[in-house]
Amino acid sequence: FADLEVIRVEAGMPTTRFCALLGIPVRSYRRWQAKAKAGHPPKGPWPAPVRTQHRETLVEIAKSKPAWGHRKVWATARHHGHRLSMSSVLRVLTEADLVQRADYQRERRKFAQERKAAFAVTPTRPNQVWQFDFSEFETIAGGTWRVAGIADYWSKYEFGWHWSPTANKHDAITAVELAIVEAESMLGHPLAELCPVDPDTGEILHAVTLVTDNGGPFRSHAFATFIASRPELKHIRIKVRTPGQNGVRERAFQSLKYEGLYLEEIADHLELVPIAETFRVEFNKIRPHEHLSWNFPYEVHTGIAEPTIPNFDRPEFVPPS
C-alpha cells in the first residue's frame, strides 16, 4: 500500500480515479489510508517458511521445464524429497511469474469414458492394450516428417518412435515391429508367451490388443497380413471420427509437441529425431504423470511402481541448519 500511495500522491490523482485504474475497491483503499494515518499499517505479508525453504528448487525445476504446470513441478520436487503441498508450489511459481493462468474454459473430460468403449475389458497390466497412430511435424527447412508411435494404455509407456517423410503401410508395420522388440527386451522373453489359453477350447488367445484409427495404413491388406502373422496381436479400429477412443496416444503426441518440439527451432530431421528421442526418454523416466499417481511410465510398466499408489518414498530434503 505504501508504494501505491506514493505513486498516487506524486501523480496528483484522486483516490477514486486511482482505484478505478488499478481495479481496487475504493472502500478497501480508504480503509488502508485510514490505518496508515493512524499509524497502523495493513496486515502482512506473513512469514512463509515452507515457500522460502523450497523456493530455489521449485524455481529451478520450473525454469528447466517451461512447458510444465505447477502440478508436475510439485511431483518432481516430491520425488526429490521436498515435502510441501501443491498449493505452495503454485504460490511460489506465481510469485516468480513462472505459471500461466488458465483463463479459458477447460476441455470436457470425456476421454476416459470414450477410451473404455474401445475395449471389452479394462486393462489391468502392461502389454494388454497398445494405442497406435501417426502424427506430423513441419521443420524449418527439412519439410514435414511423420512419426508413428505406440503407447501402452495401462502404463502410458512410449515405445520407440519411427520417423519418416511418409505415413503408409510400411511405416505402420515398422512401428509395430519396433514396439514388439522393445517390449520383449523389457520382458526378457517373447511377447507370444503372454498369450492366454482358453480353458474350454484350448485355443491360444491374443495377448495384446492394438488400437488404431481408421487411416489408410491400418486398413491396408499388408498391415492386416502382418497382424495375422503375429499370434500375440489383435487389431481393432475405433469408431470413425472419435479420436477420444485413442486418447492416450493423442495426448502423448500433444505433450511431445508442446513440451518438446515447439520449444525449439528445428531445421530438419537430423535435429528433429534426437530432440524427439530425448523427450521420449524423459517422458518415460523423468516426467511425472498425474494419471499414474505421479509415477513414471517406465517404473509402472516394469512393475517397480503401481499406477494408483504414489511412489514418493525418497529421502526427505533437509535444509542446512
N, C-alpha and C positions, 0 to 999 in steps of 0.2 A: 504493500500500500504506500509506503513512504516514497518509493521510486515513482509510482504513478502520480502521487500528489505533486512531486517536484515538476514532473512533465506538465501537469495541468496548470500549475501556477506560472511556470515560465512561458507557456503558450497563452496565458491570459484567458483561458477558456472557462466558461461557466460549468458548474458541476453537472447540470442536467445534460448539456450537449456533450461533455466529455464521456459521460456514462453511455450515452446513445451511440457514440462512435465505437466504444470498446465492447458494447453489449453487456455492461454491468448493471444490475438493478440499482436504481437511484437510491432507494431506501437503504440498501446494504452499504453503498459508498458513503452516505451521510452518517451511517452508524459508525463506520471506520473513522470518519473525520471527527466525530464527537469523542470517540475513545482516544484518538491521538491528542486532541486538545486537552482532554482531562488527564493526560499522562498515562493512559492505559493502552498500550499498543495492541493490535489484533493478535489473537492466539496463533501459536505455531511460528515456524514449522517445527513439528515434533521430531524427536530423535527417531531414526530408522536404522537400528543396529543390524538387522538382517540384510537390508539392501546395501548398507555400507560394507558389510563383511564380504558379500559376494559380487559386488558391482563390477570389479575389474574382470573377473572371469566371464560374467554374463555378457559384458560389452565385447570382450574378445571373441566369444563364440558367435555373437550376432554379426560382428563385422566380418568374420571369416565366412559366414554363410548368410549373405544378404537376402537370399530368397526365402529363408526360413521365418516362420512366425514365432511368437513367444512361447508357444507350447512345445515346439521341437527344441528350442533353446533350453527350456526348462528341463526336458527329458535328458538332453545331453549333459547338462550340469548335474542332474541326479546320478547319471551313470559315472560321472567323475567324482562323486562323493559329496556333492554340495546339497545339504538338506534345507530346502526352502519351498515355499508354495508357488503355484503357477501365477497367482495374482501379484506376488512380489516381483517376479520376473517381468511381468507386464509393466509394472510401475517403473522399474529400472530402465527398461528399454524405451518407455515413453519419455522419461526424463532425458535420456540420451538421444532422443529423436531417431530411434532405430526401429520403429514399428510403424506399419502403415495402418491407419484407421479403416475399419470396414464400414463405410458409409453407404454401401449398396445393399440391396435385398439379397439375402442368402439363397443359394440354389435349394430347391426342394430335394430332400434326402429320400429319394425313392430307389436309389441304385441297389441297395441291399436286397429289397424285396424282388426287384426285377431280375437280379442275378440269380437268385434262388430258383426262379422259374425255369432256368436253363438246365437244372439238374433234378433227377428223381430223388436223390438222397443227398443231404448236405454233407460236404466233405468233412472228415474228422482227422485227417492226417495228410502229410505231403504226398505228392505224386498220385493223387486221385483225380484231380481236375486241373488241366492246364488251359489257359486262355491265350489265344494266338491272334495276332493282327499285324498289319503294316502301318507305318507312319512315314512321313517325309519331312525333310528339312532342306531349305534352299541356302546354299553357301554364297559368299560374295562373288566369287569368280569361278567356282568349280561346278556350277549347275545345281540341280536338285537331286538329292540322294534319298533313297528309301531304306528304312530299317524294318526288318522282320524280327519280331521278338515274342518269346513265350514266357509267361509268368505263371507261377504256381498259385492257384486260387487260395489255398489254405494258408500258406506261409508267406505269400507275396514275393517269393524269391524270383529274381530275374535271371533266367538262363542266358547264355551267350547270345548276343545280337548279331545278325547278319546284315551287313550294309551292301547296297548295290544300287546302280542307277536305274534298275528295273524292279518291278514287283510282280513277278509272274510265277508260274507253277514250279519252276526250277528253284527260285528263291524260297518259296514256301517249303519245299522238300528239304533244302539245305538247312533252313532254320530249325525244322523238327529234328533233323539229324544232330545238329549242334546241341539241342536240348537233351536228347537221349544220351549223348556222350557225357555231358556234364552231370546229368542225373545219375548215371551208372558209376561215374567217378566218385560221387559223394556216397552212394550206396555201398560201393565195394563189390557189387555183383550185377549181373544183367537185370534190366528192368522187367524182363519177362518173368523173373522169379517171384514178382509181386502178384502175378495173376492168380486170383482165387479159383477154386474148383467148385462147381455146383454139386452139392452133396447128393442130390437126387438123380441127376443125369450123368454126372462125371464130366460135364462139359467144362472146358477151360474158358473162363470169363476174362474180359478185358480188365487191365489194371488201371489204365489212365484214360480219362475222357478228355479229348482235345476239342475245345470250344472255339469256333471261329464265326465270323460273319458270313455273308453270302457273296463275297467278292469272287471274281473270276478265277483266281488261282485256287481257291478252295472248292470250286465246282468242277475243276478240270478232271479229265479222265486219268491223267498222270498222277495227280495228287491222290485220287481215290485208290488207284492201283498201289501206290506206295503205302497208304494206310492199311490196305488189305494184306500187305506183305508183313506187317508188324502185328503179331497177335496181341501184344500188350496195349495197343492203341485202339480207341473207338472215337470216331469223329462225329460230332453233331454241330449243326449250324443254328444260330439263334434266329429268332423271328425277324423278318425283314423290317428295317428301319427302327430297330430297338437296340441301339448301341449300349444302353444301360445293362443289358444282359451280359455284356463283355466288359463290365465296368472296371475290374481290377487291371485289365490290360490297358484300357483307355486312360485310366488315372495315372498309371506309371509313366506312360508316354508324355502326359501333360507335365509331370514332375521333371522328366528329362529335359524338356524344352524350357520351362520357366525357371528351373533351379540350376540348369547347366548351360544348354546351348545358347539361349537368348542373352546370357550374360557375357558372351564372347563375340568377337568379330572373327568369324571362321571363314577363311579364304577358300578352302577346297576340302576334299575328302581326306587328304593327308593330315589335316589338322582336325577334321571332324571326328574321325574314328577314335583316335587316342583320347580326346576330350570326353566322348560318349562312354568309352570303356572305363575311364576313371570315375565317371559318375555312377556307372553300373556297380562298380565295386563299393563305392561309398553308399549307394542305395541299399545294398545287401548287408553291409557290415558296419556302417558308421551312422547312418541316418536313422533316428528312432521313428517308429511307426505307431501312430496313435491306435490304429485298429488292432495292433498286436500287443496292446498294453505297454507301449513304448519300448518293446524289444526290437531286435534286429532280425530281418528275414533269414539271414544265414543261420543264426542261432535257433530260430524256430524250426527251420527246415531240417536241420541236423539233429534236433531233439535236445539241444542244450537248454532251451527256454520254452515255456508254454505261452501260447498266444493270449491267454486270459490272465496270466499272473505276471505282474511287473518284476523285472529282474534287477532291482536297484540295490542288491546286497553287495555293495562295494565298500571299500574303506572310506569312512566318513572324513570329509575335509575338515581339518582342524587349523584355524588361523594361528599364526605365531603370536605368542603372548607378549 
